[in-house]
Amino acid sequence: MLDGQLIDLSTDHGPRTLLELIESGEPGVERVRRIADAEAAGTHRCERFSHDEVLWHAPVRRPSKICCVALNNSANADRIIQGPKHPAMFIKPASALVGHGGAIECRPEYGRTHPEPELAVVIGRTAKNIRAEDAYDFVFGYTIHNDITSSTMRGEDTFHYRAIHPKAGDAKDIEYVDTWVSYPGRYKCSDTFACMGPWLVTKDEIADPHDLRVTCSHLGELVTDDNTRNLFYKTPQLLAFLSHYLTLLPGDIVSLGTALAKSPGGRAVQSIDLNRLGGPVSVSIERIGTLTNSVKWIEGT
């Protein structure tokens, strides 16, 4: 973006997508910087557009995976009755993505559906078994993620059952253990449940991703006013942990967890039922921008 306008780099044989730019590595980024510098100096001219002239998509339209970290805000500490002593994650599909200005689809069977404002890390190069101290070497930049969640469908897709375990001291026998399990295929991964954008900010533009104000507004009312410093597990630990189990590829997204702190007089984000109240809903993160989405009701199943 230059002088408040969007620049079409593809007209100058530049990258056609952000994923193509990410995969090109530092040489590709340096080429884009040279074009931008020439644009600013007036020695070069690419086609430009104002914000309202374009259809916004998620910055990376087809990441191989969107890794989301669950219950990663210190405000959750008193709410967790029992849980792991390490990051817990779930994965959203690329088909759940919708860009800035797009509509969040709500259906009657979705029930209570609410926003979750989050900072998201965009991976810059393949990461496997990396060390926490090297984590930022694998970061390309940051964007905003509104992790839409249906609490109603979560309740419907939760099992209380007796799990089968080998019986202690007897490998041939089994025992039943009372347990709960929930699968996020519907309540986290339905179409348009991953609002993302408006754009990606490269890591050199943000000195400390864990000192950024995060706000969420609904129908113009400030609901959440938090800071990424309140995330329990930070980017280095998360990328080291995740890459131990999953190979992170260029363009992959790691969403760091929901900003929860209420604004003075505000409400919990879980009380913002988009299916009943509609939109718009906006998430703003300091040094990145504001992601705004409307709500579209779809009748029938």
Secondary structure as a PSIPRED ss2 file (coil, helix, strand):
# PSIPRED VFORMAT (PSIPRED V4.0)

   1 M C   1.000  0.000  0.000
   2 L E   0.000  0.000  1.000
   3 D C   1.000  0.000  0.000
   4 G C   1.000  0.000  0.000
   5 Q E   0.000  0.000  1.000
   6 L E   0.000  0.000  1.000
   7 I E   0.000  0.000  1.000
   8 D E   0.000  0.000  1.000
   9 L H   0.000  1.000  0.000
  10 S H   0.000  1.000  0.000
  11 T H   0.000  1.000  0.000
  12 D H   0.000  1.000  0.000
  13 H C   1.000  0.000  0.000
  14 G C   1.000  0.000  0.000
  15 P C   1.000  0.000  0.000
  16 R C   1.000  0.000  0.000
  17 T C   1.000  0.000  0.000
  18 L H   0.000  1.000  0.000
  19 L H   0.000  1.000  0.000
  20 E H   0.000  1.000  0.000
  21 L H   0.000  1.000  0.000
  22 I H   0.000  1.000  0.000
  23 E H   0.000  1.000  0.000
  24 S H   0.000  1.000  0.000
  25 G H   0.000  1.000  0.000
  26 E H   0.000  1.000  0.000
  27 P H   0.000  1.000  0.000
  28 G H   0.000  1.000  0.000
  29 V H   0.000  1.000  0.000
  30 E H   0.000  1.000  0.000
  31 R H   0.000  1.000  0.000
  32 V H   0.000  1.000  0.000
  33 R H   0.000  1.000  0.000
  34 R H   0.000  1.000  0.000
  35 I H   0.000  1.000  0.000
  36 A H   0.000  1.000  0.000
  37 D H   0.000  1.000  0.000
  38 A H   0.000  1.000  0.000
  39 E H   0.000  1.000  0.000
  40 A H   0.000  1.000  0.000
  41 A H   0.000  1.000  0.000
  42 G C   1.000  0.000  0.000
  43 T C   1.000  0.000  0.000
  44 H C   1.000  0.000  0.000
  45 R C   1.000  0.000  0.000
  46 C C   1.000  0.000  0.000
  47 E E   0.000  0.000  1.000
  48 R E   0.000  0.000  1.000
  49 F E   0.000  0.000  1.000
  50 S C   1.000  0.000  0.000
  51 H H   0.000  1.000  0.000
  52 D H   0.000  1.000  0.000
  53 E H   0.000  1.000  0.000
  54 V C   1.000  0.000  0.000
  55 L C   1.000  0.000  0.000
  56 W C   1.000  0.000  0.000
  57 H C   1.000  0.000  0.000
  58 A C   1.000  0.000  0.000
  59 P C   1.000  0.000  0.000
  60 V C   1.000  0.000  0.000
  61 R C   1.000  0.000  0.000
  62 R C   1.000  0.000  0.000
  63 P C   1.000  0.000  0.000
  64 S C   1.000  0.000  0.000
  65 K C   1.000  0.000  0.000
  66 I E   0.000  0.000  1.000
  67 C E   0.000  0.000  1.000
  68 C E   0.000  0.000  1.000
  69 V E   0.000  0.000  1.000
  70 A E   0.000  0.000  1.000
  71 L C   1.000  0.000  0.000
  72 N C   1.000  0.000  0.000
  73 N E   0.000  0.000  1.000
  74 S H   0.000  1.000  0.000
  75 A H   0.000  1.000  0.000
  76 N H   0.000  1.000  0.000
  77 A C   1.000  0.000  0.000
  78 D C   1.000  0.000  0.000
  79 R C   1.000  0.000  0.000
  80 I C   1.000  0.000  0.000
  81 I C   1.000  0.000  0.000
  82 Q C   1.000  0.000  0.000
  83 G C   1.000  0.000  0.000
  84 P C   1.000  0.000  0.000
  85 K C   1.000  0.000  0.000
  86 H C   1.000  0.000  0.000
  87 P C   1.000  0.000  0.000
  88 A E   0.000  0.000  1.000
  89 M E   0.000  0.000  1.000
  90 F E   0.000  0.000  1.000
  91 I E   0.000  0.000  1.000
  92 K E   0.000  0.000  1.000
  93 P C   1.000  0.000  0.000
  94 A H   0.000  1.000  0.000
  95 S H   0.000  1.000  0.000
  96 A H   0.000  1.000  0.000
  97 L E   0.000  0.000  1.000
  98 V E   0.000  0.000  1.000
  99 G C   1.000  0.000  0.000
 100 H C   1.000  0.000  0.000
 101 G C   1.000  0.000  0.000
 102 G C   1.000  0.000  0.000
 103 A E   0.000  0.000  1.000
 104 I E   0.000  0.000  1.000
 105 E E   0.000  0.000  1.000
 106 C E   0.000  0.000  1.000
 107 R C   1.000  0.000  0.000
 108 P H   0.000  1.000  0.000
 109 E H   0.000  1.000  0.000
 110 Y H   0.000  1.000  0.000
 111 G C   1.000  0.000  0.000
 112 R C   1.000  0.000  0.000
 113 T E   0.000  0.000  1.000
 114 H E   0.000  0.000  1.000
 115 P C   1.000  0.000  0.000
 116 E C   1.000  0.000  0.000
 117 P E   0.000  0.000  1.000
 118 E E   0.000  0.000  1.000
 119 L E   0.000  0.000  1.000
 120 A E   0.000  0.000  1.000
 121 V E   0.000  0.000  1.000
 122 V E   0.000  0.000  1.000
 123 I E   0.000  0.000  1.000
 124 G C   1.000  0.000  0.000
 125 R C   1.000  0.000  0.000
 126 T C   1.000  0.000  0.000
 127 A E   0.000  0.000  1.000
 128 K C   1.000  0.000  0.000
 129 N C   1.000  0.000  0.000
 130 I C   1.000  0.000  0.000
 131 R C   1.000  0.000  0.000
 132 A H   0.000  1.000  0.000
 133 E H   0.000  1.000  0.000
 134 D H   0.000  1.000  0.000
 135 A H   0.000  1.000  0.000
 136 Y H   0.000  1.000  0.000
 137 D H   0.000  1.000  0.000
 138 F H   0.000  1.000  0.000
 139 V E   0.000  0.000  1.000
 140 F E   0.000  0.000  1.000
 141 G E   0.000  0.000  1.000
 142 Y E   0.000  0.000  1.000
 143 T E   0.000  0.000  1.000
 144 I E   0.000  0.000  1.000
 145 H E   0.000  0.000  1.000
 146 N E   0.000  0.000  1.000
 147 D E   0.000  0.000  1.000
 148 I C   1.000  0.000  0.000
 149 T E   0.000  0.000  1.000
 150 S E   0.000  0.000  1.000
 151 S H   0.000  1.000  0.000
 152 T H   0.000  1.000  0.000
 153 M H   0.000  1.000  0.000
 154 R H   0.000  1.000  0.000
 155 G H   0.000  1.000  0.000
 156 E H   0.000  1.000  0.000
 157 D C   1.000  0.000  0.000
 158 T E   0.000  0.000  1.000
 159 F E   0.000  0.000  1.000
 160 H E   0.000  0.000  1.000
 161 Y E   0.000  0.000  1.000
 162 R E   0.000  0.000  1.000
 163 A E   0.000  0.000  1.000
 164 I E   0.000  0.000  1.000
 165 H E   0.000  0.000  1.000
 166 P E   0.000  0.000  1.000
 167 K E   0.000  0.000  1.000
 168 A C   1.000  0.000  0.000
 169 G C   1.000  0.000  0.000
 170 D E   0.000  0.000  1.000
 171 A E   0.000  0.000  1.000
 172 K E   0.000  0.000  1.000
 173 D E   0.000  0.000  1.000
 174 I E   0.000  0.000  1.000
 175 E E   0.000  0.000  1.000
 176 Y E   0.000  0.000  1.000
 177 V E   0.000  0.000  1.000
 178 D E   0.000  0.000  1.000
 179 T E   0.000  0.000  1.000
 180 W E   0.000  0.000  1.000
 181 V E   0.000  0.000  1.000
 182 S E   0.000  0.000  1.000
 183 Y C   1.000  0.000  0.000
 184 P C   1.000  0.000  0.000
 185 G C   1.000  0.000  0.000
 186 R C   1.000  0.000  0.000
 187 Y C   1.000  0.000  0.000
 188 K C   1.000  0.000  0.000
 189 C C   1.000  0.000  0.000
 190 S C   1.000  0.000  0.000
 191 D C   1.000  0.000  0.000
 192 T C   1.000  0.000  0.000
 193 F C   1.000  0.000  0.000
 194 A E   0.000  0.000  1.000
 195 C E   0.000  0.000  1.000
 196 M E   0.000  0.000  1.000
 197 G E   0.000  0.000  1.000
 198 P E   0.000  0.000  1.000
 199 W E   0.000  0.000  1.000
 200 L E   0.000  0.000  1.000
 201 V E   0.000  0.000  1.000
 202 T E   0.000  0.000  1.000
 203 K H   0.000  1.000  0.000
 204 D H   0.000  1.000  0.000
 205 E H   0.000  1.000  0.000
 206 I C   1.000  0.000  0.000
 207 A C   1.000  0.000  0.000
 208 D C   1.000  0.000  0.000
 209 P C   1.000  0.000  0.000
 210 H C   1.000  0.000  0.000
 211 D C   1.000  0.000  0.000
 212 L C   1.000  0.000  0.000
 213 R E   0.000  0.000  1.000
 214 V E   0.000  0.000  1.000
 215 T E   0.000  0.000  1.000
 216 C E   0.000  0.000  1.000
 217 S E   0.000  0.000  1.000
 218 H E   0.000  0.000  1.000
 219 L C   1.000  0.000  0.000
 220 G C   1.000  0.000  0.000
 221 E E   0.000  0.000  1.000
 222 L E   0.000  0.000  1.000
 223 V E   0.000  0.000  1.000
 224 T E   0.000  0.000  1.000
 225 D E   0.000  0.000  1.000
 226 D E   0.000  0.000  1.000
 227 N E   0.000  0.000  1.000
 228 T H   0.000  1.000  0.000
 229 R H   0.000  1.000  0.000
 230 N H   0.000  1.000  0.000
 231 L E   0.000  0.000  1.000
 232 F C   1.000  0.000  0.000
 233 Y C   1.000  0.000  0.000
 234 K C   1.000  0.000  0.000
 235 T H   0.000  1.000  0.000
 236 P H   0.000  1.000  0.000
 237 Q H   0.000  1.000  0.000
 238 L H   0.000  1.000  0.000
 239 L H   0.000  1.000  0.000
 240 A H   0.000  1.000  0.000
 241 F H   0.000  1.000  0.000
 242 L H   0.000  1.000  0.000
 243 S H   0.000  1.000  0.000
 244 H H   0.000  1.000  0.000
 245 Y H   0.000  1.000  0.000
 246 L C   1.000  0.000  0.000
 247 T C   1.000  0.000  0.000
 248 L E   0.000  0.000  1.000
 249 L C   1.000  0.000  0.000
 250 P C   1.000  0.000  0.000
 251 G C   1.000  0.000  0.000
 252 D C   1.000  0.000  0.000
 253 I E   0.000  0.000  1.000
 254 V E   0.000  0.000  1.000
 255 S E   0.000  0.000  1.000
 256 L E   0.000  0.000  1.000
 257 G E   0.000  0.000  1.000
 258 T E   0.000  0.000  1.000
 259 A C   1.000  0.000  0.000
 260 L C   1.000  0.000  0.000
 261 A C   1.000  0.000  0.000
 262 K E   0.000  0.000  1.000
 263 S C   1.000  0.000  0.000
 264 P C   1.000  0.000  0.000
 265 G C   1.000  0.000  0.000
 266 G C   1.000  0.000  0.000
 267 R C   1.000  0.000  0.000
 268 A C   1.000  0.000  0.000
 269 V H   0.000  1.000  0.000
 270 Q H   0.000  1.000  0.000
 271 S H   0.000  1.000  0.000
 272 I C   1.000  0.000  0.000
 273 D C   1.000  0.000  0.000
 274 L H   0.000  1.000  0.000
 275 N H   0.000  1.000  0.000
 276 R H   0.000  1.000  0.000
 277 L H   0.000  1.000  0.000
 278 G C   1.000  0.000  0.000
 279 G C   1.000  0.000  0.000
 280 P C   1.000  0.000  0.000
 281 V E   0.000  0.000  1.000
 282 S E   0.000  0.000  1.000
 283 V E   0.000  0.000  1.000
 284 S E   0.000  0.000  1.000
 285 I E   0.000  0.000  1.000
 286 E C   1.000  0.000  0.000
 287 R C   1.000  0.000  0.000
 288 I C   1.000  0.000  0.000
 289 G E   0.000  0.000  1.000
 290 T E   0.000  0.000  1.000
 291 L E   0.000  0.000  1.000
 292 T E   0.000  0.000  1.000
 293 N E   0.000  0.000  1.000
 294 S E   0.000  0.000  1.000
 295 V E   0.000  0.000  1.000
 296 K E   0.000  0.000  1.000
 297 W E   0.000  0.000  1.000
 298 I C   1.000  0.000  0.000
 299 E C   1.000  0.000  0.000
 300 G C   1.000  0.000  0.000
 301 T C   1.000  0.000  0.000
